[in-house]
Amino acid sequence: NKEDPNYSLCRATVNRGEDAHTDGKFGLSDKGAMEIMKLFFTPNEQLQDKKITDFFDDEVLSSNFWLYWRTMFAFENWHSALEMKLYIQRYIHHIGGLPDFTALRFTKYNQYESMILPMVKYLESHNVQFHYGVQVANVEFDCSDPKHKLAKRIDVIRDGKKEAIDLTENDLVFITNGGCVENSSMGSQNEPAAYNTELKEGGGWDMWRKIAAQDPSFGHPDKFCHDPEQTNWMSATVETLDQKIIPYIKNICKRDPFTGHVVTGGIVTVKDSSWLMSWTINRQPQFRTVPEDQIEELATNSANTVPVMMPYIDAFFMPRAYGDRPNVVPEGSVNFAFLGQFAETPRDTIFTTEYSMRTGMEAVYTLLNVDRGVPEVWGSVYDVRDLLNATVKLRDGKKATDMDMGFMEKMAVKKALGKIEGTDIEKLLKEDGVI
C-alpha cells in the first residue's frame, strides 16, 4: 500500500458508464451537516432501537455523502442509528478519504489467502485440530447461580448424527454466535442463487436462539435475523472470457486492469441502478494458487459469473439496544465467551476484521487472566485536529463563517473571532480551514 497507494479515479457512474462527476464532493447542505453533527453528539443511550431515518432526512439521504457512505459500509436507510454514530466517530479521521477511497488499504491477494490460510497453517503447526463438517447445535449451560455460569455440554451434529461433548470448569468454550454469511447460496452462469432464509438446526442463528433462551445475558438474536428482506445482498464474481469488455473497464476506471497495480481503487457505484449496484476490480492477480498450466483451459471453458445470495449479510446493522448482543465475557461466566460480530465490546465497530480480533483478545485475556490490555481504536474522535479537519472536509472545504446565519448569529461569531485573534486557537482554526 506504500508502493501502490489506493485511490479511485471514478467513484460513481450514470447513463451506462458515464462518470457521475461526484468530483470528490459530499454535496451536503448546512441543514444536512447539522443532522450529521446532531447524531454525532447524541448519547448512545438515546439511540437504542433507533433507525438512521429517525435522524436523517433527504438533506442527507439524497447527498453524495450518503451515496459514498452506504455503498462503502453497506448501510441502508432503515439500519441502526447507533451503529451509524459509532461508525462516524470511529472513522472521523478518514472522512476526507471517503470520496476517493484513499482511506482504504487492501491485502495483496484475496483475504482468505492473505489472512485466513496463513493463520490456519500456523495453528495446525501447533497441533490445533480443526473439525470440518461438524455442526454445533447448542451449548448447554448451568446458570442457576448468576455469579457462576458454566458451559457444561456442547451438542454437535457429526455426519448427520447427534453427539455431545461434556465440559468441565477447566475447559474453555469460545462461541461465534449468529452468522452474517449463514444460508448463503451459490448460483451459476445460468442459474440464480437461491434465496434461502429458513434457519435450521446446526446453523449459527438457531444455535444462538437456543443459547439465548437459557439466560437473559446471552442476547436477543431475533433482533438481527427476523427480517432477511432488510439484511440481504447479492454478490457475484465475474471472470472475463476475452478482451472485449476490458476497454469499457479501462474507460471507466482510467487504468489498465493487468498492470498488477490499483485498478478501480474500491467499488464503482452505478448511481442510477435501481439496485444501487456497485462493482470492483482489485489488484491482479487476486488468487495466488491458480494452477498456471490450467489457465488457458479454465479461461476457455470455465470462466463465468458466479452469483452468491447472502440473506443475513447485513444483520449486524439492524436497529438494536444494549443487551441484544451478549458481552464477550458475560457477567458470571466461568468457562465461556462470545466472539465475533454479534458479541458486545465497546472497543470497535462491527463488520471489521479488527472487531473480531478485539473480541478474541478480550475473551482470551479475561478467561485466562492474561495481564495485557486489548488495544483501543484510534482515538481520533478525541483529537480536536481530526474533528476540525473532518468538519471542513464534510462541508466540501467551506469555512464555518460561510454558513447561512442570521444577523445576530453573525455578530456573535464576529465577537468570538475577535477574542481569539492573535492566539494559537486562531492559528489552529486557520490551518484547518475552519476560518
ABEGO torsion letter per residue (X at the ends): XAABBBBBABABBBGGGBBAGAGGBAGBBAAAAAAAAAAAABBAAAABGBBAAAABBAAAAABAAAAAAAAAAGBBAABBAAAAAAAAAAAAAAAAAAAAGAABBBBABBAAAAAAAAAAAAAAAAGBBBBBGBBBABBBBBAABAABBBBABBBBBBGGBBBBBBBBAABBBBBBBEEAABGBBBBBAABBBBBBABBBBGBAAAAAAAAAAABAAAEBAAAAAABAAAABBBBBBBBBABAAAAAAAAAAAGBBAAAGBBBAGEBBBBAABAAGBBBBBBBOBABAABBAAAAAAAAAAABBBBBBBBAAAAAAABBBBBGABBBABBBGBAABBBBEAABBBAABBBGBAAAAAAAAAAAAAAAAGBBBBBBBBBAAAABAAAAAAAAAAAAGGBBAAABBBBAAAAAAAAAAAAAABGBAAAAAAAAAGAX
